[in-house]
Amino acid sequence: MSEQLTAQHFLPHVNKIFRVRDGRHALTLSRVETMRAGGGPREQFNLIFTGPPRDVLAEGLYTLDVDDGPHFELYVIPVHTPTLDRQDYQAAFN
């Protein structure tokens, strides 16, 4: 995708599975968090994904394929997850 990504590109994919290309991990896009930024050149937003506990995907740049949809190259970061039943991840756009 050559155009600048916005939160609107991801909203239709909330609750869909994003599979790491050439990997074993599958993450669910649980929400899109938008932020108001005064005067910035682009909308700031975060994608929050959930995955299974214990099998943590390392921080890095990945191609993620949406089930029955497009693919995106995203820098994914595991984040502190206070519950033991999942691992959360974030992809930040600012």
C-alpha positions in Angstrom: 0.0 0.0 0.0 1.7 3.2 -1.2 -0.7 5.8 0.3 -0.3 7.1 3.9 -2.1 4.9 6.3 -4.9 6.3 8.5 -7.0 4.9 11.3 -9.8 4.5 8.7 -7.8 1.9 6.8 -7.9 -0.3 9.9 -11.4 0.2 11.3 -13.0 -2.3 9.0 -10.5 -4.9 10.3 -11.3 -4.7 14.0 -11.8 -8.2 15.4 -10.1 -9.8 12.3 -7.1 -12.0 12.4 -3.7 -10.6 11.2 -1.3 -13.4 10.3 2.5 -12.8 10.4 3.7 -13.7 6.9 6.2 -16.6 7.0 5.6 -17.0 10.7 3.4 -18.8 13.2 1.8 -15.9 15.0 -1.8 -14.7 14.5 -2.9 -11.5 16.2 -6.4 -10.1 16.5 -6.9 -6.4 15.9 -8.8 -5.5 19.1 -9.1 -1.8 18.7 -7.9 1.4 16.9 -7.1 4.3 19.3 -7.0 7.7 17.8 -5.5 10.8 19.3 -6.0 14.5 18.8 -2.7 16.2 17.9 -2.6 19.9 17.4 -1.1 20.9 14.1 0.7 17.7 13.3 1.1 16.6 9.7 -0.9 13.4 10.2 -3.5 11.8 12.4 -1.9 9.9 15.3 -3.3 6.5 16.1 -2.4 3.2 17.7 -3.4 -0.3 16.6 -3.9 -2.7 19.6 -3.6 -6.4 18.9 -4.1 -9.4 21.1 -2.4 -12.7 20.8 -2.0 -15.9 22.8 0.0 -15.7 26.1 3.6 -16.9 26.5 4.4 -17.2 22.7 5.4 -13.6 22.4 6.1 -12.1 19.0 9.4 -10.2 19.2 9.4 -6.5 18.5 10.0 -5.8 14.8 8.8 -4.9 11.3 6.4 -7.6 9.9 4.1 -8.1 7.0 0.7 -8.9 8.4 -1.9 -10.5 6.2 -5.5 -9.9 7.1 -7.8 -12.9 6.7 -9.8 -12.3 3.5 -8.2 -8.8 3.1 -5.2 -6.8 2.4 -1.7 -6.9 3.9 0.2 -4.2 5.9 3.8 -3.7 6.9 3.7 -2.8 10.5 6.3 -2.3 13.3 4.8 -4.3 16.1 5.8 -4.0 19.7 4.7 -6.3 22.6 3.4 -4.2 25.4 2.8 -4.9 29.1 -0.3 -7.0 29.5 -1.6 -7.2 33.1 -3.7 -10.3 32.5 -2.3 -13.8 32.0 -4.8 -15.0 29.3 -3.3 -13.0 26.4 -0.4 -10.9 25.1 -1.1 -7.4 23.8 0.8 -5.6 21.0 0.9 -2.1 19.6 1.6 -0.5 16.3 1.9 3.2 16.6 1.5 5.8 13.9 2.6 9.4 14.7 
